[in-house]
């Protein structure tokens, strides 16, 4: 029987499970302030990933507009930090 390190086992499990997007969303939330700055982070209500689409929820109109302009930067930064093509689209709500 082959030995697996616990980290490799968890990574393999997450790759095959439906929890993968939830875990990635939590990782992105924890890095959100570092990626986008304190002001944007402060007024972001929720972040969710569904099928490589990042949903960003905010109730602040001007912030929605700013995030719309930064879609490609958001995708690039998140994929770079995650080390994989995790996000291919951003939806602001």
Residue pairs with C-beta under 8 A, 6 or more apart in sequence:
4 12
14 20
14 23
21 49
21 50
21 51
22 49
24 49
24 82
24 86
25 47
25 48
25 49
27 82
28 35
28 47
28 49
28 54
28 78
28 82
28 86
29 47
31 81
32 40
32 41
32 44
32 47
33 41
35 74
35 77
35 78
35 81
36 44
36 74
36 77
40 63
40 66
40 67
43 58
43 59
43 60
43 63
44 56
44 57
44 58
44 63
45 57
45 58
45 59
46 55
46 56
46 57
47 54
47 55
47 56
47 57
48 54
48 55
48 57
49 55
49 86
49 87
52 85
52 86
52 87
52 88
52 89
53 87
53 88
53 89
53 90
53 91
54 74
54 75
54 78
54 87
54 89
54 90
54 91
55 91
55 93
56 67
56 74
56 90
56 91
56 92
56 93
57 93
58 64
58 67
58 92
58 93
64 92
67 74
67 90
67 92
68 92
71 90
71 92
74 87
74 90
75 87
75 88
75 89
75 90
78 86
78 87
79 85
79 86
79 87
